[in-house]
Amino acid sequence: MREIKVRFWDEVNHRFWYGEQEGESEAQETFQTYFENGRLIAVMWKPVSYGLKSVDDVIERELKGSEYTGLKDKNGKEIFEGDIVRISNHPFDGPIEVNRNYEVGYNSEMELCCGSWLLFRMRHYAEVIGNVFEHPELLEVKEAEKK
C-alpha cells in the first residue's frame, strides 16, 4: 500500500510545507491543515484585530497541494505531483512533469499516457530536477524542442 504524504506550496514565502510542520509559523502566518468536504485543505492564517475589540479574527489563504506518488527517483528522492524528472539513458530523455494521476507528461517525441506503471518502470532512470512551483522554466526546454 502506498504511503500517503502531501506537500503544500506557499507562493508568498516560496517554500513547501508538510503535514508534520502543522502549527509552524513564518512571517506572522501559521501553517494549518483541515478537512473540508472530504478534501485536505492547507492554509496559512494570521490573526487580525479590529480596533478595540478583544476578539481577534483570522485571515486564511489556501495553499496548493501535491501528493506523493509512492515512488522514489534513482537517488532515493520522493517523487510528488508537480515534480519535474529527467529520464536519462532511456528513449524518453528530457524534463517531464509528473501530473495528478501520476502520469508523466510528454516529451518532444510523443505523449506518455501509461500512468504510474510507466513511472514505476522508469524510476531507475528518473531523477527529480525540480518542480513546477519553483522551476517552471525547466519545462520551457520541452516546449522549445516541440517546434
Residue, then its C-alpha position, 0 to 999 in steps of 0.5 A: m500500500r502506498e504511503i500517503k504524504v502531501r506537500f503544500w506550496d506557499e507562493v508568498n514565502h516560496r517554500f513547501w510545507y508538510g503535514e508534520q510542520e502543522g502549527e509552524s509559523e513564518a512571517q506572522e502566518t501559521f501553517q494549518t491543515y483541515f478537512e473540508n468536504g472530504r478534501l485536505i485543505a492547507v492554509m496559512w492564517k494570521p490573526v487580525s484585530y479590529g480596533l478595540k475589540s478583544v476578539d481577534d479574527v483570522i485571515e486564511r489563504e489556501l495553499k496548493g497541494s501535491e501528493y506523493t506518488g509512492l515512488k522514489d527517483k534513482n537517488g532515493k528522492e520522493i517523487f510528488e505531483g508537480d515534480i519535474v524528472r529527467i529520464s536519462n539513458h532511456p528513449f524518453d530523455g528530457p524534463i517531464e512533469v509528473n501530473r495528478n494521476y501520476e502520469v508523466g507528461y510528454n516529451s518532444e517525441m510523443e505523449l506518455c499516457c501509461g500512468s504510474w506503471l510507466l513511472f514505476r518502470m522508469r524510476h531507475y532512470a528518473e531523477v527529480i530536477g525540480n518542480v513546477f512551483e519553483h522551476p517552471e522554466l525547466l519545462e520551457v526546454k520541452e516546449a522549445e524542442k516541440k517546434 
